[in-house]
Amino acid sequence: MDPLTVLLVVALSALSTILYIFIGILPGTDETATMAPVALTLLLAGVDPLLVLVWFTASIAAFKMADSIPVALAGIPGGVMAVPQVPDALTAKEHGLADTILRKGIASSVVGQFVALAVCLSLSYYLMPAGEWLRTADEVLGVKVARWFWLILAGLLVLALMSRSRVAALATIPSFALLVQGLRGVYGRPVFISLFLGITIGPMLFELLSMLHRDLRQAYARRGAKEVRLLRVGRISLNPLRILDREELAHSALWSAATSVLAAVMSPVGLTILIGDLIRGSVRDRVRGAVLAYTVRDAIKNATYIGGILIPLLVIGVPTGPMAAGPAAPFFHKLESLGATPRDYIVSRYDYPTIAVALLAATAIAFLVAYPILVRYSRRLTVAVFRRVPAEALYGLFIAIVIMLSYYDAKVAGIFGTLVVSLVSGALWRLGVSLGVLFMALVAAPTLVALLTALPL
């Protein structure tokens, strides 16, 4: 890399880290809604896709470290991925161990992301020749079907079965695919951005529009303001390897390696819940089990986000998992300014060592910036964000970005198409359907609908 690129890698990594520390601490933020629009905006603004990938990698490191801090201190998750940690955190807090899980969670995040990077970069290098085979199309029922489609279909079925409402999730797959292709037929072009962003803001927009209903508004009002009490935090070592004991370090490294690969087609949230619950159930002591599960979940969060983007991006070339089809989707969408997808631009323009070094550098810089800040000032930052950053302002900002990009994609029709998809997505989410199912159904929609219409029934 030339000196200017190195300087930009450092600057963008540091800036992304600082921004996503505050976003991660903010309660209730959604990773897709806060990461994807920013990455897409940078790409549309003409920023080099490798530099946007650097930004994205640093944001994963910062977001996944920060979103578990309000969980440890107040039992309130920052991002959606931190929700599985709430039961473990509450158990630990009951026994005065909020301090302990806070430092162990931050330390295991570092382990999880570096292990995932090492595993996925090594594995992707040797699997890259298989990418061409996966992109080859076979004829099924007279329809040309790329071989990677079967990975997406398998992931869809697994995600649907892992959703809280399995029957609704399974029924959603063909139904949502038909909705997507119907809107594309109305637009007269294979629109992606507005539909993708409609899913992204679905839960948020559904909750906001629910306030227009008098009965629902009164129900929310009756709940009253929620009182949040933050526990004090003692001194935390700056050496993450001194914070984790051997068992915690071994579990964090092992499951980070395994789940980073599985996340190429499986849900990061589902894997975080599944592995954490298995670990907690294997320990007889309830408190020890909660601390260990909380620690390992933090490592898995980072690992699944890294593996969920790197393997589809470097090997397959299409979003085959919820991470790639959700927060990382902008890297797989063709841009007119590039004449290709950002993914294709990256792998054709840069050699593999350059990509690997850039991602490792972004992660190292992110942790060098975030780790000392979060370790020393975690409680102060949480108090400042809770008191001074209105969640409504952040949500309004992202909805405005979505409206702008929807208009860019399909003019006024794109805005209303986004509204339809948002309301459907929000309602399905409330019914227990994983958003990962919707993201992957969006990617698979053209082939899925073509196969449905070709069935001799």
N, C-alpha and C positions, 0 to 999 in steps of 0.2 A: 504494500500500500504506500502511496505517496504521502508526504508530510501533511498535506491539506486534508486528505481523507482520514489520517490518524487523528488529527486535531478535531475533525468533525465527529468522529466516533467517540472521542472523550467527552466533547461538549454535549452531544445529544444524549449520551448515556447518563451523564450527570444531571442534565435538565429533566429528562424523563423520570429519573429516580426521585428527584425532589418533588415533582408534580404528583407522582403516583403514591408517594408516602402519604400525602394529605388526602387524596382520593380514597386510598385503601382504608384509612382510619375512619372515614365518614361512614356512618351506619347505613346499611341497606344498599350500597352501591352494587351494580351489576357489572361484571367484568366485560361482557360483550358490549353493553351500552356505553361504557367509558373508555374501552381500549380500541374497538373496531372503528368508530367514527373518526377518532383522532388519526389513526394509521391511514385510513382512507383519505382524509383531508390532506395529509402530508403527501401521499402518492399523487393525488389530483393536482397538488400545488407544484409538482415537478421535482420533488426531492428524490434523490437516487434510491431505488428500492432496497439496496443493501443497507443504506443508512437508516431507512425506515424500519428494516428488520432489526437493526441494532437498537433503535429506539424501543421497539416492541419487546425485545429480549430484556432490556433494562427495566421496562415497565412491569414485566412479569416478576422479576426479582423483588422490586420495591413493593408492588401491590400485594404479593403473596406473603411478604414479611409483615406488612403493616396491617392487613385486614384481620389478623388474629389478635392484635393488641387490645382492641375494645372487647373482644371475647374474654381474654384473660382477666381484664380489669373490671368489666361490667357485665359480662355474660351476653353482650350484644355483638353480633357479627358485623364486621366491616363489609366485606363482599360476600357474594353468594357462596363461594367456595369455603368460607369460614363457618357456614351454618353447621356442618357435621361436628365441629369442635365444641359446640355449645354444651351438650350434656357432660362431656369430659371436663370442661372448664368449671361448670357449676359444682361438680363433685370435688374438684381440687380446691375451689374457693371455700367450700364448707369446712375444709380441713386446713385453711390458712396457707394454701400452696399457690395462690395466684402469682406470687413472685417467681416461684419455681417454674410453672408452666410457661410464663412469659419468656424467660430467658432460654428455656429449652426449645420452645417453638421457634424463636428467632434463630437460634443456632442450627436447628435441624433444617430450616429453610435453606441455609447456605449449603449444607451437605446435599440436600435433595437436588438443587439446581445444578451443582457442579457434577454430581454423579450422573444425572440425566444427560447433561451435555456430553460428557465423556462417552457414555454408552451409545447415545443416539448418533453422535457424529461418527463414531467408529463403525456402528452397524450400518448406517446409511451409506458410508463409503463403499462397503462391500456389496450392498444391495442395489446400488444405483443401476447396474446392468439389468436388473429385473424390472426396472421401470418401463422400458420399452415393451416388454412382454405384457405387463399389466395394462398398458395403454392400447394394446392390440384389441380390435373388435371382432367378435364372432357373431354369426347370424343365428338368432333365436326367434322362432315364429315369424320369420321374415323381417325381423328388426335387428339392426346392427347394435350389439351390446358390447361395450368395452369391458374387459375382464375386471377392472377395478370396481365396476358396478356391483359385483357380487360381494366385495368387501363392505361396501356401503350398505347393501341390503342386509348382510349379516349383522353389521353394527346397528342398523335401524331396529332389527328384531330384538337384539340384546338390550338396547336402550329402552325400547317399548316395554319389555318384560321387567326392566329395573325401575320403571316409572311407578309412582304411587297408585295410579289408576291404569292397570295393564290393559284392560279391555278397551278403554277409551283411547289409549295410546296406539294400540294395534289398529283400531278403526280409523284413527287419524291419518295414518300413513298414506293410503290411497286417496282419501278425501282431500287432504291438504295438497297433495300433488296435483289433483284435478283443479283445485282453486288456483294454484300457482300458474299452471299452464293456461287456464281460462283467462287470467289477467294478462298473461303474455300475448294471448290471441287478441285481446282487446287493444293492447298497445301496438301490436303489429311488429314486435321485435322481441328478442330474447332478453328482456330486462332482468337484472339481478339485484342491483344496489338497493332500489326502493323496497323490494320484497324482503331482502335480507334485513334491512334496517327496520322494517315493520315488525319482524319477529323480535328483533333486539329490544325495541322499546315497548313491546306488547304488555308485559306485566306492569310496567311503570305507567303507561298510558291508560290501561284498564283501571288501575287504582285511582288515577286522577279523574277520569271521566265518571267513576262511581260516585264522586263527590257531587255531581250534578243531580243525583237521585236523592230526594228528600229523606227517605227512610234510611238509606245507607249513610247519608251525611250525619243524621241524628245518632245512628248507631256508633259511628266513629267518635262523635262528640261526647257520648256517654262514657266512653272509655277514659276520657280525661288525659291530661299530660302524664307521660311516664317519667317517674323519678329514676335517675341514674346515679349510682354511687360508685365512685372509682376507688379501688384499694391503692394504698401507697406501695411504691416499689423501692426495694433496697438496691444496693450496689450490684451490678452485673459485670462479670469478667468480659473483657474484649476478645478473649480467645475462645471461639465456639467449641473447640475440641476439649476444653477443660470443663465445659458446661454439661456435655452429654457423657453419661457413663457408657461402658462397653456395650451393654445390651441395647441401649437406645441408639448408639452409633451404628451398631450392626444392623438393627431393624431398619433404621432410616436409610442406610446405604442399599441394603438388599431390596426393599420394597420400592425405593426410588428407581432402581435399575429395572425392575420387573414392570412396574406400572407405567414408566415412560414409554415402553414399547407397546404395551396394551392400549395406551391412550390414542394410538394411531387410528383405532376403530371403536374405542369404547369411551364411555362418559367419564371425565375427570371427577365429577361429583360422586358418581356411582362407585368408582374405584376407591375414592377417599373414604366413603362410608363403609364399603365392604371390608377393606383391609383393616381399617381402624376398629371396626366391630369385632373382627376375628381376633385381633391382638388383645383387645380389652377382655374378651371372653376367655382367652387362654390363661389369664393371670388370676389367681385365686383372690389375692388382696384387691379389694374394690378400688381403693385410692391409688395404689401402684398401677393398676390396670388403666385407670383414667389418665394418669400422668403419661404413661407409655403410649397410649393410643393418641392422646393429644399431640405428643411430640412427633410421632410417626406420620400422623395426618398432615402436619405442617410440611414435612419433607415431600410427601406424596403430592400435595397441592402444586408445588413448584415443578416437580418432576413430570407430572401429567401434562402441564401446560407446555413444557419444553418439548417433550416427546410428541405431543399432539400436533405440534406445528412442524417440527423438523423432519420427521419421517415422511409425512405426506408431501412436504415441500421439496425435499431433496431427492426422494426416491420415486414416489408415485406421480406427482405432478398435479393431483386433484385433491380436494378436501375429502378425505375418507372417514374422518371422525368429527365429533362435536366441537372440539377445539379448533380444528382447521376450518370447519364449516361455520363456526361462530365467530369468536374474537379475531381469528386470523384470516377470515374469508377475503378481506381486501387483497391479499397477496395472490389469490387465485382468480381474480376477475380481470378480464382483458381491459386495458386502458388504451384509448385512442392515441394518447401522446407517446406511448411506448410501442404501439403496434403489436403488443403481446401482453401476457400477464406479467406482473412483477416477479412471480416465481420463475417464469421462463427467462426473463431478463437477467435475474441474479445468476442462475446456473449456466447461462450461455456467456455472460460477460465476465464472470469472475471464476477463478480456479478454486478447487475445493479447499486448499490450505488457507486461502484468503478469507473465505466464508467462515471457516472454523475459527481462525484467529480473531476475526471481527466479533463473533458471537461470544467467544471466551473473554475477550477484552471488555465487551459490554457488561457481561455478568460480573467480572472482577471489579470494574469501576462502580457498578451499581451497589455491590456489597460493601466496597470501601467507603462509599458515601452514606449508604442507608444504615449499615450495621452500627457504626458508632453513634449516629443520631438517634436511632431507635432504642439502643441500649441505654444511653445516658438520659434521653429526654422523652421516653415513651409516654409517661404519665402527663407531662406538661403539654406535649403535642396533642394527646387525646382530649384533654380539657379544652385547649384552644380550638380544636376542630369542632367539638361538640357545642361550644358556646358561640363561636364567631362565624362558622361556615354554614349558612342555611342550606339544608338538603334541597329545598325547592329551587334555589338558584342554580344548583348544579344540574338538576333534572331538566329545568327549563332550557339551560344551555344546550344539552344534548338533544332535546326534542327539536330545538331550532336548527341544529346541524342536520338532523335527520330530514326535516322539511326542505331545507336548502338542497341537500343531495338528492332527495326524491324528485324535486322539480328539475334538477339537472339531468336526471335519468329519464324521466317520461313526462315532463311538463306538469300541467295541472292534474292530468289523469294519474300521474305518478304519486302525487300527494294523497289523492283519495284512495288509490290502490294501497298505499302504505297504511292509511287509516283502517281499511277493511282488514288487511293482514294483521295489523296490531290488535284490533279488537278480537279477532278470532284467536290469535296467539295468546293474548291475555286471558281470555275465557278458558282456553284449553289448559293453560298453566294453572289457573285456579282449580281446575278439575283434577289436577294431578298428573298432567302430561308433561314430560321433560321437554324443555326447549331444545335440547339436543336432538330429539326426534324431529322437530320441525325444521331445524337447520339442515339436517341430513336429508329429509324429504324434499327440501328445496333443491339441493344439489342433484338428487336422484330423479326429480320430477319428470324431465323429458323422456328418459328411458322407461321409467315406471309407467307413465301414462301410455307410451307407445306399446308396451307389453300388455297393458290392460285392454287396450282397444284391439289388440291382435289376438286375444284369447278366443278360441272357437266355442264360445258359450252363448 
